[in-house]
């Protein structure tokens, strides 16, 4: 089975290929940059992104977006995590969020899939907290500041082991189950 993934992010594409490939699902990339609605509402962002991707491709496709939902900030930045991160970067992000009285956060991935008739959504999430300082300058996006519950190291420090905990993996797993069932 083949499925189209509208993304220009090589890391996300590789993760999707690695995980879905184990289920016999081949990723066909459609490297198109879809303008993202600037909203903290992850559901709205992914829904809009999915409709735009489907209009461009005209065939079944999925899109993905991940964000951090900070408890002390009433779920902010959510869908705006990338914008927030790009402005602050690791050190400032950790200084601001990791030193709050409650630095707990949920890392959430939402995948939207359009089969040509209907939109389907698949969520994966991991609870954790923001570190008071980044673990390093390496890692993907905010992997160097997010510590999953039950661990004392960031996603970046967990290396490839973080893939087993990944919110993206959980969302991809739900998508794979849906594709196999249909």
Secondary structure, 3 states (H helix, E strand, C coil): CEEEEECCCHHHHHHHHHHHHCCCCEEEEECCCCCCCCCCCHHHHHHHHHHHHHHHHCCCEEEEEEEEEEHHHCCCEECCHHHHHHHHHHHHHHHHHHCCCCCEEEEEEEEEEECCCCEEEEEEEEEEEECCCCCCCCCCHHHHCEEECCCCCEHHHHHHHHHHCCHHHHHHHHHHHHHHHC
